[in-house]
Amino acid sequence: MNKQTLSFQAEVKQILHLVTHSLYSNKEIFLRELVSNASDACDKLRFEALDNAALFEGAPNLEVRVFFDKDAKTLTIRDNGIGMSAEEAVAHLGTIAKSGTKEFLATLEGEKKKDANLIGQFGVGFYSGFIVADRITVHSRRAGVSAEEGVSWSSEGAGEFEVEAITKPERGTDVILHLREGEEEFLSTWKLKSIISKYSDHISLPILMKKEEWDSEKKEQVVKDEWETVNKASALWTRAKGDITDAQYQEFYKQISYDSDPPLAYTHNRVEGRSEYTQLLYIPAKAPFDLWNRDKRGGVKLYVKRVFIMDDAEALMPVYLRFVKGVIDSADLPLNVSRELLQESRDVKAIREGSTKRVLSMLESLADSDDASEKQKYAAFWKDFGSVLKEGLGEDHANAERLAKLLRFASTQADDGVSLADYVSRMKEGQESIYYITADTLATAKSSPQLEVFRKKGIEVLLLVDRVDEWMLSHLYEFEGKSLQSVAKGAFDLGKLQDEEEKKQAEEAAAEFKPVLERLKIALKDRAKDVRVTTRLVESAACIVVEEGDMSGHLARLLKQAGQEAPKSLPTLEVNAAHALVKRLETDERFDDLAQIIFDQALLAEGGNLEDPATYVQRVNRLLAA
């Protein structure tokens, strides 16, 4: 291949501009990224060599070497991993296939503009080298091909890169950083060792550097032509828990998650029995940008007997726990396990069940803790991840009861943090149901007319305003023997909470108001399934309700927003016979206008939209002008 000059993909140009002009906080992160890439390349070789041992080319010991040349001002990260062909060098280093590129660029706007920590999170870690280098040269040869099929890739991080064929006797990749003026601190053995110890100590491959000793004659440190391992070279999760500090656990989390914040909680366990495996699982403190992407692969890395298998083994964790990060190392799975086999394996099913229970146990320990700081941690978790956890009610029936105890809601007594257990403990004597209302916003829920009688009687009502709540409720029917009852569905009946005198008055009012009800049913025949007198209202004239089994107005609006057709069904209008506006129906000549206004106002009060706002305004104006 002759020397070629090619252009970067447009997104790469944007990233390179940010890297070279903006990402200068915590510059040392570049070494973490490049060492991590080198380790990944060795993992890929080990995996491919399972089916083709010849790829090792007689050198099965995998390693990463880091060395520098003070005179040339270069720093090199070398691995003897899988390597790249010319085509792969162009594809991997000149374009970005990751879907997160735009999100990465958007994230680096504003205050986070200088945060170099973010770069690894989006699969663009190689470009972090340009934080400290004004030119990067890559020499690589793919394992299993001839020495003459090596490739050299070089760029100054502007709009173009050069590619040409070279002879490279050893397989693997050399990333050579030509350091910028003022970056000489990275030409120091002590500095590089400290960075590797901080960020890459957990990598199971040996990271080698040349020894440095004090020369008493020269009165300076001298680099020897002798290599030594500068990391522990053992996977963190394989060590005994007592040998690992909290700081090491947290640093490992940052490595695998590319999160600059420490985790909210973590668990490290060796499981023995029907299936043997080690799990090191973390719950992040903050939600990632792609939390709501259910197609995103999981955050758990799979190893088999300490051999890296895949980066995002979604079969090891249910979708509703997709925010969990960590490592699972199995002693039972075959080394050549595929994604398809993972879906079918009994061992994987056991690992998934065990890991799910372990994550739920972590959450329960936070939620049920008597320690105020732990409870605050769970409150913070719920704020970011609660909506996703609710998905589990429909996906994980085996753990539905545990998940129900972890749910938190707003209510008429608190703006957030109300558990179902809290609610049950505060239920009125004789109360048989857990009452709730769904709405588009908390403000709409709080001001709903359906809550009036509940406030009057001091009965707590849960306020559900997440988009996922309606779906969740189709799977959550009861809690500790108490059924969940919508205050906006079905005929109103408080059972034992409503005394006989109230029931008698309601029946008498309905009988007296019957002629008006019949006229209302005729006037609203195209808009309301039924019109009836209710005792659920105290101050409002009317409210909209749906019958049990029918779709709520809130859910219908959500479907419409998602571009889906909601099933056609008319709601029921309930009127407060004691309200002045409703009483006016008995004598007002403009009965039809008034009936339509009362219906429209009830629709607006529950967060609905008017099909014909102009006509509604005209009707109101006619009444006001009379």
N, C-alpha and C positions, 0 to 999 in steps of 0.2 A: 504494500500500500504506500503510495507516494504521500508526501506531506499535504494535508488538506487544512484549510481554514474554514470553520463552520460557525454559524451564529447560534447563540443561546436561544432557547424558547423564551417568549415574551415574559412569562411569569418568573423565569430564572433571572432575567435581567432586573426585574423589580426587586427580587430578593437580594441579589448581589449589590444593588444600589443601597438598600437598607443596611446590609451587612457592613459594607465598606464606609458608610457615612453616618450610621446611627447606632449600630450595636457595639457599643464599646464598654458597657458596664459588665463586670465579671468576665473579662476577656478569656480567662483561663479555661472557660467552658469548652473552647475549641478542642483541647486535648482530650477531654472526656468523650466528645463526639467522634473524633477520629480513631481513638483506641476502641471505642464501642463498635464502630464500623469494621475495624480490623478483626475484632473478636467474632463478629457476626459472619465475616467471610470464612473464618476457620470453622465455625459451627456448620456452615453450609457445605464445606468440603467434607467434614466428618459425616454429614448426613448423606451426601451423594455417594460417598465411598462405601456406604453400606451395601450398595448394589454393584459397585465397581471399585474394588480395592486398588486397582492400578492407578487411580487418580492420586494416590499418595506418592507415587513416583519414587518409592523406596525411602521416603522421609516422612514417617507417620507422626512424628512429634510436632504438634502444632504450637505456635508461639507468636508473640508480638514483640518487636524490638523497637525501641525508641532511642535515637542518637542524634547528635548535632555536630555541626562544623562551624566553629567560631569565626574562622577566616572567611568562609563563604557565606556566613550568616544564614545557614539553612538548618532546618529541623526536619528529621525524617521519621515517619511512622511506618514500619515495615511489618507485613504479615505474610505467612506462608499458607494462606487459605486458598479459596477456590479461584481467585483471580478473575480477570475480565478479558474477553475478546475485544477486538477493535469495535465491533458493533455494540457490544455491551457498554463499553466506555462512552461512546457517543450517546447511547440511550440513557444510561444512568447518570452521567455527569453533565449532560447538556439539556436534558428535559426533566420535567417532574410529572410523573403519572399520578401522584397522590391527589386525591380530591380535596385535601385540606389546604392546598396552596393559597386559595383566595381567602380562606378564613385566617390563615397565618398572616397574610398581608394586612387584613382588616384588624387583627388583634394587635399588630404592632403600630397602631395609630395612637396618637395622643400620649397619655402618661406611660404606656408600656413600650414606647418607641425604643428605649435604650435597654430593654430587658433581653439580654442574650440568652437567658435560661430558656426562653420560649422556643428557640430554634429547633431543638431536638424533638419537640412534641409533634412536629408536622412532617417528619421524614426528610428534612432538608439539612441534616447535620453536617454533611460534607462541606457545605458552603461557609460554615462557621470559620473555616481555616482562613478566609479572607479578612477576618477581624484583625489578625496579626500579620498576614502575609500580603505582599503586593503582587506575588506570582505564586501559583501552585503548579507543580509538575507531578504527574502520576505515571509511574512505570508499572505495567501489569502484564501478566500472562496467565491465561486460564489453565488450570490443571488438566493434564491429559493431552495437550497439544505440543507441537514442536517448539524448541527455543526460538526459532525464527518468527514465530507467530505472536510475539509480544507487541505491545502497543505503548506509545507515549502520548499522553494527553497533557496539554499545557495551556494556561490562561492567566491573564492579569486581572480577571474578574470584571472585565468591562463587557463589551457586547459580543466578543468572539472567543473561540478556543481553537487550538491547533491539535491535529491528530496525525501520527505517522507510525509506520511499522518500525520495530526495533527487535534486536535479538536479546532475549532475557533467559538465561540458563535456568534460573529457579522460578518455580511457580509462585503465584501470589502477587501482592501489590505493595509498591513503595509510594507513599504520599510525601512529597518533598515540598516543604514550605520555605519560600524565600522571604525572610522576615522583613517587615518594614523598618524604617529608621525609628529608633526609640523602643523597639521591642526586644532588645538584647537580653532582658531578664529571662527569656525562655531559652537562652543558651547556657543554662546553669543546671548541673546535675541535681543540686539540692532543690531547686525550684521545681523541676520536672518530677522528681521523686515525690515531693510533697503534694503535687496536683494528682499524681497517679494514686497515691495513698488515700487521698481525700475522695476521689471520684470513682476509681476503678479497682479498688482493693478486692471487691467481690468477684471479679472476673476469674473464671476457673482456669483459664489459660495462663501460663507464665508470661509476665511482661518483663522483658529483659532490658537492662541498660548497662553500659560499661562502668566498671568500678572506678571510683575516684579516691585517690589517697593523697595524704599530705606529703609533699616533697620538702624535706627540711633544708636542702641546699638551695632550692629555688624559692623557698618560703611561700609556696602556693599549692593549691590543690592540683593534682595532675591526673588526667584520665588515663587509665590503664587499658591495654588491649585484652580485657578479660570481662566477660559478661556475668551479671548476677540478676537474680529474680528480685524485683522491687515491689511486687504485690504478694498477698498471701496465697494467691493461686488456688484457692479452694472456694467453691460456691458457698455463699453465705448460709443458704438454707440447709446445707449439709452439716454445719457445725452444731455443737450442742448449744442450747439456748443460754446456758450459763456463761458461755464464752463470748457472747455477743452483747455489745452495749446498746442502749437505746439509741445513741447517736449513730451507730453503725446500721441499725435497722432503718432509721430515718433516711440516712444517706443512700442506702440501697433502694428505698422507695423512690427517691428523687431520680435515681439512675433509670429505673425501669418505667417510670411514669412521665418523666420530663416535667415534673411539677416542682416548682420552686418552693412551695409550701410543704411543711411536714404533714404526714397523714393524720387523720382524725383518730384512727385506731388500727391495730394490726394483731394478727394471731399467727403463731408459728408452732406447728405440730407435726409429729411423726405418727402416722396412723398404721396400725397393724391389725390383721384379721383376715377377712375374706379377700380384701384388696390392700396391698401395702403401698403407701405413698407418703410423701412429705409435702406439706402445704405451708406456704408463707403468703398470707393474704392481707391486703391493705384496703381500708376505706378512706378515700380522699376527703380532704376538708372542704373542698370547693368543687362544684360541678364543672366538667369540661365543656368546651363550646359545642361539642357534637353529642351531648347527652341524649337529645331527643331523636337521634338517628337510630332507629331500631335495627337497621341493616348493618350498623357498624359492628365489626367483629369485637369480641370480648377483649378484656385487658389482661388475661391470664396467659402466661407463657407455659408451654408444656415441655418438660424434659422427661426422658426415659433413661433410667440408670445414669443420670447426670449428663446425658447426651441431649443437646438442644434439638427439639423436633419442630415446633412451630411457635410463632410469635403471638398468635391471637386465637387460641383454642376455645372458640365459643361454646363447644359442646361441654366444657367443664363447668359452666356457670349458666344459670337461666338468664334469659334476656332481661328480666326486670332487675338483675344484679349486674348489668353490663358496666357499671361504674367501678366495680371491684378490680383492683390491680394485684398482681402478684405472680407467684411461681408455684407450679405443682410438678413434682418429680415422682414418677411412677416406677415401681420396681417390677411391675407385672406386664405392662403393655409391650408389644413388639416394637423394635426400633424402627421398623418400616411402616409404622401406623400412618394411615391417611385420614383426611377429614371424613371420608365416607365411613371408614372403619370406626372412627370415634363415635359416630352417631349410633352405631349398632352394638358397640362393645358393652358387655355386662360390667366389666371393670370400670369403664368410664362412667356408667350410670351410678355405680357405687361411689366413685370419686365425686361426681356432681352432687349427689345427695348429701354426702358427708361435708363437702365444702359449703353447700348452701346452708346447712344447719349451723356450721361454724360461723358464717357471716351473720346469720340471724342471732346467734348467741352474743356476738360482739355488740350488735345493735341493742339487744335486750339489756345487756349489762350497763350500757350507757343510759338507756331510757328508764330503767328501774333503779338506778343508783340513788342513794340518799345524799350523795355528794353534789352540791350545787353546781360545781364546775363541770361535772360529768353530764348533768342534766342540760346545762347550757350547750355542751357539745352536741347532744342529741337534738336539741332545738335547732342548732345551726345546720346539722345534717338534714333534718326534716325540711327546713326551708329550701335547701338546694335539691334534695333528692326524694322528698316525700312523694311527689307526683309520679315518679318512676316506680317507687316501691309499691304504690297502689296497683300497678299493673299485675303484681304477683297474685292478687286475689283471684284473678281469672286464669292465671297460668300455672299456679303451683297449689293445687288443691290439697296436697299432703301437708303443706305448711300454712294453710289458710288461717287457721286459728291463731298461730303465732303472729302472722302478719297483721291480723285484725287488732291484736293488742298493741302493735307498734304504730297504728294509725293515729294521726293527730289532726284536729279540726279547729276552726273558729266556732263560736257558739254565741247565743244571746247573752251569755255570762262572761265570755272571754274572747279576745280577738284572735287568739291562736293557742295551740298547745293542749287542747282538750282531748284526752283519750276516751275511748268508749268505756273503759273501766271507771274513769272519773265521772263520766256522765251517769252511768248506772248507780254509782254511789250517791249521787245527788237526786235521784228520781223521787218524785212525790209518792207518798203512800197511796197505793191503789193504781199507780201508773203502770201500764202493762207494755208500753212501746217506747222505743227510742225515736224521738221525733227529729226530722231534718227537713231542710228546704234546699233546693239547688237553684243557683242563679248565676248570671254572667259576672257579677262583681260582688264584693262584700257589701258595698253600700246598697246595692239593689236588694240583696238578701235581707239586710237589717231593716230596710224600710218597707218590706213586703206586707201588704194588708193581711195575708194569711197568718201573720205572727201575732196579731192584735190580742186575740183571746188568750194566747199562751203567755203573753206579757202580763195580762190582767191577772192570770192565775199563778204567775211565777213559775211556769213550766219552761225548762231549758230546751232550746231547739238548736241543733247543729246547723251551721251555715256552710254549705258545700259549694265552692266556687271554682274548683279546678276543672279543666276541660275533661279530665279522665274520670271525674267523679260519677257521672251518669253511667259510664261503662262499668265502673267498679261496683256500683249498687246493683247491677244485674247479677252479680256473683256474691254479694254480701247481704244475706237475708236476715240474719239475727246475730246477737252477741250475748253470750251467757243466758240463753233462753229468752231474751227480750227481742221481739221483732223490730225491724227498722221500718218506720212509717213516715211517708212524705206528708207534710202538712198541706200540700197543694194537690193531693190526689184523693179521689173518692169522696163520699159523703162524710160530713164532719161528725165525729163521734169520739168524745173524750171518755166514754165509758164511766167508770167509777169516779172520775175527776169532775164529772158534771152532775150536780145534784138534781133531785127530782123536780124541784120548783123551776129550775132553768129549763128542763126538758118540757115541762108543762107549758111554760110561757112560749117556747119556740113552736110548739104544736099549735097553740092558739093563734100566734102571729101568722103562721103559714095558712091556717084556715081563713082568717080574715083577709089575707092578702091574695087569696087564690084568684079572684077575677083579674087583678093586675098581672099576676104571673102568667095567666093564659094569654093576655094581650101582649106581654113581653115575648112569649114564645113565638107568637105570630110575627111580631116586628123583627125578631132576630133569628127567624127560622133558617136563614142562609149562613148564619155566623155561629150560632150556639146549638149544641145538641140538646141542651135542657136549660131551664131557668128555675132556680129554687131559692127559698128563703134559708138563710144560714145564721148560726149563732157564733161562727168563727170570727166575725167582724165586730169591732167595737166603735171605731172612729170612721172607717171608710164606708163608702156607699156600696161597693161591689168588689168582687175579686173573680179571677179566672181560675178554674180548677180543671183537671182532667180525671177521667175515670180510671180506676185501677186497671192496669194492663195497657192503657194507652200511653203514647209517647208524650213526655212533658214538653212544654213550649221551649224550655232551655235546650233540651236535646235536639229538638227540631231545628232550632237556630244554629246549633253547632254543625249539624249535618249540612245545612244550607251554606254555611261559611266554607265547608269542605268541598262544596260543589256536588253534594249528593241530594237526591230527592227524598224528602221525609214522607212517610205514609200519610195520606189525607185522613184527618179525623177532626171533628169539631169539638171544641172544649165546652165545658158547662159554665154558665154564669151564675154565681151565687150573690144574692143581694141582701143588704141589711135593711130589714123592713122598718127599723126605728130611725133610719137616717133621713134627714130633711129632704135631700134630693130625691130619694126613692119615694118618700111620702108624696112628693109633688106630682109623681106619675098619676096619682088617683084623680087629680083635678086639672092638670095642665093640658091645654089644647094641642100643644106640640109634642104629643106623646112619642111619636116615632123618632123625632129629632133627639129628644131627651133619652130615649132608650138606646139609641146608637151612641150618644155621648157617654152614657154610663158604661157601655160595653168597651168603647175605645179607651176610656180612662182606666178601666180595670186591666186592659191589655198593656197599656203603657206602664202601669204600676208594677207589673211582673217582668218588665224588661223587654216586652215584645215591640214589634214595629207595626205602624199603621200602613195598610195598603194604599190608603187615599188620604194623606195628611191634609190636603187642601179642603176636602169636603168636611173633615172634622173641624177645621178652623172656621169654616163658614157657619156650621151648625152652632158652635160656641158663640160666635159673634151675634148670631140671630137672637140667642137667648139673652146675651148681655145687653143687647140694644132694646129689648122688649120693655 
